[in-house]
Amino acid sequence: MAPLPRRWVREHDWPVATGLRVQEVVAGSAAANAGLRAGDWIIGVQGKPVSQLSDLLHWLGGNAAGQVLPLKILRPRAGILEVLHVLVTPTVH
């Protein structure tokens, strides 16, 4: 968990000022298959704000393997902030 840049929060009037920054994405993982990248910020799961790792783990743990989980992602790119909606399908290893 990390604070989102204040400018993003102010400009977009988000209800939370923190998100989960993706540090690494393992090739072939559910996150990689969904299109997540290192540097992305997870700010929502199932339409609910995410401000702590426990929020994300709650949703991941509550979904059966193979069930689709919608995430709201922020992706800073070339000075532009993209808001993406991706679907992750957790798997069991």
DSSP file (Angstrom, degrees, kcal/mol; ACC not computed):
  #  RESIDUE AA STRUCTURE BP1 BP2  ACC     N-H-->O    O-->H-N    N-H-->O    O-->H-N    TCO  KAPPA ALPHA  PHI   PSI    X-CA   Y-CA   Z-CA
    1    1 A M              0   0    0      0, 0.0    19,-0.2     0, 0.0    51,-0.1   0.000 360.0 360.0 360.0 140.3    0.0    0.0    0.0
    2    2 A A  E     -A   19   0A   0     17,-2.4    17,-2.1    49,-0.0     2,-0.2  -0.989 360.0 -94.3-151.1 153.7    1.2    3.5   -0.8
    3    3 A P  E     -A   18   0A   0      0, 0.0    15,-0.3     0, 0.0     3,-0.1  -0.496  40.5-123.9 -70.0 138.3   -0.2    6.9   -1.0
    4    4 A L        -     0   0    0     13,-2.8     5,-0.1    -2,-0.2     2,-0.0  -0.500  43.3 -83.7 -73.0 149.8   -1.4    7.9   -4.5
    5    5 A P    >>  -     0   0    0      0, 0.0     4,-1.5     0, 0.0     3,-1.0  -0.365  40.0-128.7 -54.4 130.4    0.2   11.1   -5.8
    6    6 A R  H 3> S+     0   0    0      1,-0.3     4,-2.7     2,-0.2     5,-0.2   0.819 105.6  61.3 -55.1 -34.6   -1.9   14.0   -4.3
    7    7 A R  H 3> S+     0   0    0      1,-0.2     4,-2.8     2,-0.2    -1,-0.3   0.904 103.3  50.1 -60.6 -41.1   -2.4   15.5   -7.8
    8    8 A W  H <> S+     0   0    0     -3,-1.0     4,-1.9     2,-0.2    -1,-0.2   0.939 112.3  46.7 -61.6 -46.9   -4.2   12.4   -9.0
    9    9 A V  H  X>S+     0   0    0     -4,-1.5     4,-1.2     1,-0.2     5,-1.1   0.926 115.9  45.0 -62.6 -45.6   -6.5   12.3   -6.1
   10   10 A R  H  <5S+     0   0    0     -4,-2.7     3,-0.3     1,-0.2    -2,-0.2   0.928 114.0  47.7 -65.3 -47.0   -7.3   16.0   -6.3
   11   11 A E  H  <5S+     0   0    0     -4,-2.8    -1,-0.2    -5,-0.2    -2,-0.2   0.805 122.7  33.6 -67.0 -29.6   -7.8   16.1  -10.1
   12   12 A H  H  <5S-     0   0    0     -4,-1.9    -1,-0.2    -5,-0.2    -2,-0.2   0.425  98.2-131.4-109.2  -1.0  -10.1   13.0  -10.1
   13   13 A D  T  <5 -     0   0    0     -4,-1.2    -3,-0.2    -3,-0.3    -4,-0.1   0.912  37.1-175.4  51.9  50.7  -11.8   13.5   -6.7
   14   14 A W      < -     0   0    0     -5,-1.1    -1,-0.1    -6,-0.2    -2,-0.0  -0.486  31.3-131.5 -78.7 149.1  -11.2    9.9   -5.7
   15   15 A P  S    S+     0   0    0      0, 0.0     2,-0.3     0, 0.0    -1,-0.1   0.692  90.9  44.8 -75.1 -17.9  -12.7    8.6   -2.4
   16   16 A V        -     0   0    0      1,-0.1    -2,-0.1     2,-0.1    34,-0.0  -0.933  61.7-156.2-125.6 151.0   -9.4    7.1   -1.2
   17   17 A A  S    S+     0   0    0     -2,-0.3   -13,-2.8   -14,-0.0     2,-0.3   0.275  75.1  65.3-107.5   9.5   -5.9    8.5   -1.3
   18   18 A T  E     +A    3   0A   0    -15,-0.3     2,-0.3    25,-0.1    32,-0.2  -0.906  52.9 167.0-129.4 159.4   -4.1    5.2   -1.2
   19   19 A G  E     -A    2   0A   0    -17,-2.1   -17,-2.4    -2,-0.3     2,-0.6  -0.899  41.6 -91.2-153.4-179.9   -3.8    2.2   -3.5
   20   20 A L  E     -B   42   0B   0     22,-2.3    22,-3.2    -2,-0.3     2,-0.5  -0.916  35.8-147.0-105.9 117.3   -1.8   -0.9   -4.0
   21   21 A R  E     -B   41   0B   0     -2,-0.6     2,-0.6    20,-0.2    20,-0.2  -0.719  15.5-128.4 -87.5 128.6    1.2   -0.3   -6.3
   22   22 A V        +     0   0    0     18,-3.2    17,-3.2    -2,-0.5    18,-0.1  -0.649  27.2 179.9 -77.4 118.5    2.1   -3.4   -8.4
   23   23 A Q        -     0   0    0     -2,-0.6     2,-0.3     1,-0.3    -1,-0.2   0.844  65.2  -0.4 -87.2 -38.6    5.8   -4.0   -7.9
   24   24 A E        -     0   0    0     13,-0.1     2,-0.5    14,-0.1    -1,-0.3  -0.994  55.6-151.8-153.9 145.7    6.2   -7.1  -10.1
   25   25 A V        -     0   0    0     -2,-0.3     2,-0.4    -3,-0.1    13,-0.1  -0.989  21.9-134.8-124.0 123.4    4.1   -9.3  -12.3
   26   26 A V    >   -     0   0    0     -2,-0.5     3,-2.1     1,-0.1     6,-0.5  -0.613  29.0-109.4 -79.8 128.7    5.0  -12.9  -12.8
   27   27 A A  T 3  S+     0   0    0     -2,-0.4     3,-0.1     1,-0.3    -1,-0.1  -0.297 103.3  17.4 -55.6 135.2    4.9  -14.1  -16.4
   28   28 A G  T 3  S+     0   0    0      1,-0.3    -1,-0.3     2,-0.1    -2,-0.0   0.390  97.0 128.4  83.3  -3.9    2.0  -16.5  -17.0
   29   29 A S  S <> S-     0   0    0     -3,-2.1     4,-2.7     1,-0.1    -1,-0.3  -0.290  76.8-105.5 -79.3 168.7    0.2  -15.5  -13.8
   30   30 A A  H  > S+     0   0    0      1,-0.2     4,-1.5     2,-0.2    59,-0.3   0.882 123.6  52.3 -59.8 -38.4   -3.4  -14.4  -13.6
   31   31 A A  H  >>S+     0   0    0      2,-0.2     5,-2.4     1,-0.2     4,-0.6   0.921 110.6  46.6 -64.8 -44.1   -2.2  -10.8  -13.2
   32   32 A A  H >45S+     0   0    0     -6,-0.5     3,-1.1     1,-0.2    -2,-0.2   0.915 110.9  52.2 -64.0 -43.1    0.0  -11.0  -16.3
   33   33 A N  H 3<5S+     0   0    0     -4,-2.7    -1,-0.2     1,-0.3    -2,-0.2   0.797 107.4  53.4 -64.0 -28.2   -2.8  -12.6  -18.3
   34   34 A A  H 3<5S-     0   0    0     -4,-1.5    -1,-0.3    -5,-0.2    53,-0.2   0.606 122.0-107.7 -81.2 -12.6   -5.2   -9.8  -17.3
   35   35 A G  T <<5 +     0   0    0     -3,-1.1    -3,-0.2    -4,-0.6    -2,-0.1   0.568  62.8 155.9  98.2   9.3   -2.6   -7.2  -18.5
   36   36 A L      < -     0   0    0     -5,-2.4     2,-0.3    -6,-0.2    -1,-0.3  -0.395  21.8-164.6 -67.4 148.6   -1.4   -5.9  -15.2
   37   37 A R    >   -     0   0    0     -2,-0.1     3,-2.1   -13,-0.1   -15,-0.2  -0.941  30.6 -90.3-132.4 154.5    2.1   -4.3  -15.3
   38   38 A A  T 3  S+     0   0    0     -2,-0.3   -15,-0.2     1,-0.2     3,-0.1  -0.428 116.0  35.5 -58.5 136.8    4.7   -3.3  -12.8
   39   39 A G  T 3  S+     0   0    0    -17,-3.2    -1,-0.2     1,-0.4   -16,-0.1   0.196  87.9 126.0  98.3 -15.1    4.0    0.3  -11.8
   40   40 A D    <   -     0   0    0     -3,-2.1   -18,-3.2   -18,-0.1     2,-0.5  -0.339  53.5-137.7 -68.7 158.6    0.2    0.0  -12.1
   41   41 A W  E     -BC  21  74B   0     33,-2.5    33,-2.9   -20,-0.2     2,-0.7  -0.987   3.6-147.0-119.8 126.5   -1.9    1.0   -9.1
   42   42 A I  E     +BC  20  73B   0    -22,-3.2   -22,-2.3    -2,-0.5    31,-0.2  -0.844  29.9 159.8 -90.6 119.1   -4.9   -1.1   -8.0
   43   43 A I  E     +     0   0B   0     29,-2.7     7,-2.0    -2,-0.7     2,-0.3   0.460  58.2  29.7-118.6  -5.5   -7.5    1.3   -6.6
   44   44 A G  E     -DC  49  72B   0     28,-1.3    28,-2.5     5,-0.3     2,-0.4  -0.991  49.2-170.3-157.1 147.8  -10.7   -0.8   -6.8
   45   45 A V  E >  S-DC  48  71B   0      3,-2.5     3,-2.3    -2,-0.3    26,-0.2  -0.996  83.0  -8.3-136.9 130.1  -12.0   -4.4   -6.6
   46   46 A Q  T 3  S-     0   0    0     24,-2.5    25,-0.1    -2,-0.4    -1,-0.1   0.819 130.3 -56.3  54.5  32.3  -15.6   -5.4   -7.5
   47   47 A G  T 3  S+     0   0    0     23,-0.3    -1,-0.3     1,-0.3    24,-0.1   0.516 116.0 113.8  80.6   4.2  -16.4   -1.7   -7.7
   48   48 A K  E <  S-D   45   0B   0     -3,-2.3    -3,-2.5     1,-0.0    -1,-0.3  -0.854  73.5-103.8-109.3 144.4  -15.2   -1.0   -4.1
   49   49 A P  E     -D   44   0B   0      0, 0.0     2,-0.5     0, 0.0    -5,-0.3  -0.338  28.8-150.4 -64.3 146.1  -12.2    1.2   -3.2
   50   50 A V        +     0   0    0     -7,-2.0   -30,-0.1   -32,-0.2     3,-0.1  -0.981  32.1 152.1-118.1 122.3   -9.0   -0.6   -2.2
   51   51 A S        +     0   0    0     -2,-0.5     2,-0.3     1,-0.2   -32,-0.2   0.467  63.3  42.2-126.1  -7.5   -6.8    1.1    0.2
   52   52 A Q  S >> S-     0   0    0    -34,-0.1     4,-1.3     1,-0.1     3,-0.8  -0.965  77.3-119.4-138.8 154.7   -5.0   -1.8    2.0
   53   53 A L  H 3> S+     0   0    0     -2,-0.3     4,-2.7     1,-0.2     5,-0.2   0.867 114.4  61.9 -59.0 -36.3   -3.5   -5.1    1.0
   54   54 A S  H 3> S+     0   0    0      1,-0.2     4,-2.2     2,-0.2    -1,-0.2   0.832  97.9  58.0 -62.0 -30.7   -6.1   -6.8    3.3
   55   55 A D  H <> S+     0   0    0     -3,-0.8     4,-1.6     2,-0.2    -1,-0.2   0.950 110.6  41.8 -61.4 -48.5   -8.9   -5.4    1.1
   56   56 A L  H  X S+     0   0    0     -4,-1.3     4,-2.7     1,-0.2    -2,-0.2   0.918 113.9  51.4 -66.0 -43.6   -7.4   -7.1   -2.0
   57   57 A L  H  X S+     0   0    0     -4,-2.7     4,-2.9     1,-0.2     5,-0.2   0.862 105.4  57.5 -63.1 -35.0   -6.7  -10.3   -0.2
   58   58 A H  H  X S+     0   0    0     -4,-2.2     4,-1.5    -5,-0.2    -1,-0.2   0.937 111.2  41.9 -58.7 -47.0  -10.3  -10.4    1.1
   59   59 A W  H  X S+     0   0    0     -4,-1.6     4,-0.7     2,-0.2    -2,-0.2   0.903 115.8  48.6 -69.6 -40.7  -11.6  -10.3   -2.4
   60   60 A L  H >< S+     0   0    0     -4,-2.7     3,-0.7     1,-0.2    -2,-0.2   0.916 113.9  46.4 -64.9 -42.2   -9.0  -12.8   -3.8
   61   61 A G  H 3< S+     0   0    0     -4,-2.9    -1,-0.2     1,-0.2    -2,-0.2   0.776 109.5  55.0 -70.5 -26.9   -9.7  -15.2   -0.9
   62   62 A G  H 3< S+     0   0    0     -4,-1.5     2,-0.4    -5,-0.2    -1,-0.2   0.569  96.4  78.1 -84.5  -9.3  -13.4  -14.9   -1.3
   63   63 A N  S << S-     0   0    0     -3,-0.7     2,-0.1    -4,-0.7     3,-0.1  -0.830  80.8-123.7-104.0 138.9  -13.4  -15.9   -5.0
   64   64 A A    >   -     0   0    0     -2,-0.4     3,-2.2     1,-0.1    -2,-0.1  -0.425  42.9 -85.8 -72.9 152.0  -13.1  -19.4   -6.2
   65   65 A A  T 3  S+     0   0    0      1,-0.3    26,-0.2    -2,-0.1    -1,-0.1  -0.337 118.5  26.3 -56.0 136.8  -10.3  -20.2   -8.6
   66   66 A G  T 3  S+     0   0    0     24,-3.1     2,-0.3     1,-0.3    -1,-0.3   0.266  90.4 124.3  91.0 -11.4  -11.4  -19.5  -12.1
   67   67 A Q    <   -     0   0    0     -3,-2.2    -1,-0.3    23,-0.2     2,-0.2  -0.661  66.4-114.8 -83.2 137.5  -14.0  -16.8  -11.1
   68   68 A V        -     0   0    0     -2,-0.3    21,-0.2    21,-0.2    -4,-0.1  -0.520  27.6-165.2 -77.0 135.2  -13.5  -13.4  -12.7
   69   69 A L  E     - E   0  88B   0     19,-2.9    19,-2.7    -2,-0.2     2,-0.3  -0.963  12.5-141.7-123.2 111.9  -12.5  -10.5  -10.5
   70   70 A P  E     - E   0  87B   0      0, 0.0   -24,-2.5     0, 0.0     2,-0.4  -0.577  20.5-170.7 -77.7 132.8  -12.9   -7.0  -11.9
   71   71 A L  E     -CE  45  86B   0     15,-3.1    15,-2.1    -2,-0.3     2,-0.6  -0.929  20.0-139.9-120.2 144.9  -10.1   -4.5  -10.8
   72   72 A K  E     -CE  44  85B   0    -28,-2.5   -29,-2.7    -2,-0.4   -28,-1.3  -0.937  30.9-171.2-103.1 122.7   -9.9   -0.8  -11.3
   73   73 A I  E     -CE  42  84B   0     11,-3.1    11,-3.3    -2,-0.6     2,-0.5  -0.900  20.1-151.3-120.7 139.6   -6.3    0.1  -12.3
   74   74 A L  E     -CE  41  83B   0    -33,-2.9   -33,-2.5    -2,-0.4     9,-0.2  -0.931  15.6-174.3-104.4 134.7   -4.4    3.4  -12.6
   75   75 A R  E     - E   0  82B   0      7,-2.6     7,-2.5    -2,-0.5     2,-0.4  -0.908  13.6-151.3-132.4 106.0   -1.6    3.3  -15.1
   76   76 A P  E     + E   0  81B   0      0, 0.0     2,-0.3     0, 0.0     5,-0.2  -0.621  27.0 168.8 -74.6 129.7    0.6    6.4  -15.4
   77   77 A R  E >   - E   0  80B   0      3,-3.3     3,-2.5    -2,-0.4    -2,-0.1  -0.930  59.9 -24.3-148.8 120.2    2.0    6.6  -18.9
   78   78 A A  T 3  S-     0   0    0     -2,-0.3     3,-0.1     1,-0.3    -1,-0.0   0.863 125.4 -48.5  49.8  44.9    3.9    9.3  -20.7
   79   79 A G  T 3  S+     0   0    0      1,-0.2     2,-0.4     0, 0.0    -1,-0.3   0.480 119.9 108.0  78.5   1.4    2.4   12.0  -18.4
   80   80 A I  E <   -E   77   0B   0     -3,-2.5    -3,-3.3    -5,-0.0     2,-0.7  -0.918  62.7-141.4-114.0 138.1   -1.2   10.6  -18.9
   81   81 A L  E     -E   76   0B   0     -2,-0.4     2,-0.4    -5,-0.2    -3,-0.0  -0.874  18.8-161.7-100.5 112.2   -3.1    8.8  -16.2
   82   82 A E  E     -E   75   0B   0     -7,-2.5    -7,-2.6    -2,-0.7     2,-0.6  -0.748   7.8-152.1 -91.9 137.7   -5.1    5.9  -17.7
   83   83 A V  E     -E   74   0B   0     -2,-0.4     2,-0.3    -9,-0.2    -9,-0.2  -0.957  24.0-176.1-107.4 117.0   -7.9    4.4  -15.7
   84   84 A L  E     -E   73   0B   0    -11,-3.3   -11,-3.1    -2,-0.6     2,-0.5  -0.812  23.4-150.6-115.1 151.7   -8.3    0.8  -16.7
   85   85 A H  E     +E   72   0B   0     -2,-0.3     2,-0.3   -13,-0.2   -13,-0.2  -0.978  27.0 176.3-120.0 115.5  -10.8   -1.9  -15.8
   86   86 A V  E     -E   71   0B   0    -15,-2.1   -15,-3.1    -2,-0.5     2,-0.5  -0.835  25.6-133.7-120.1 157.5   -9.3   -5.4  -16.0
   87   87 A L  E     -E   70   0B   0     -2,-0.3     2,-0.4   -17,-0.2   -19,-0.1  -0.952  18.8-165.8-112.5 123.3  -10.6   -8.8  -15.2
   88   88 A V  E     -E   69   0B   0    -19,-2.7   -19,-2.9    -2,-0.5   -57,-0.1  -0.907   7.8-159.1-108.6 134.8   -8.4  -11.2  -13.2
   89   89 A T        -     0   0    0     -2,-0.4   -21,-0.2   -59,-0.3   -56,-0.1  -0.882  20.0-143.1-112.8  97.6   -9.1  -14.9  -13.0
   90   90 A P        -     0   0    0      0, 0.0   -24,-3.1     0, 0.0     2,-0.3  -0.232  16.6-159.8 -59.6 147.3   -7.3  -16.2   -9.9
   91   91 A T        -     0   0    0    -26,-0.2     2,-0.5   -25,-0.1   -61,-0.1  -0.852  16.2-119.7-124.1 162.0   -5.8  -19.7  -10.1
   92   92 A V              0   0    0     -2,-0.3   -28,-0.0     1,-0.1     0, 0.0  -0.881 360.0 360.0-102.6 133.1   -4.8  -22.3   -7.6
   93   93 A H              0   0    0     -2,-0.5    -1,-0.1     0, 0.0     0, 0.0   0.357 360.0 360.0-113.8 360.0   -1.1  -23.4   -7.5
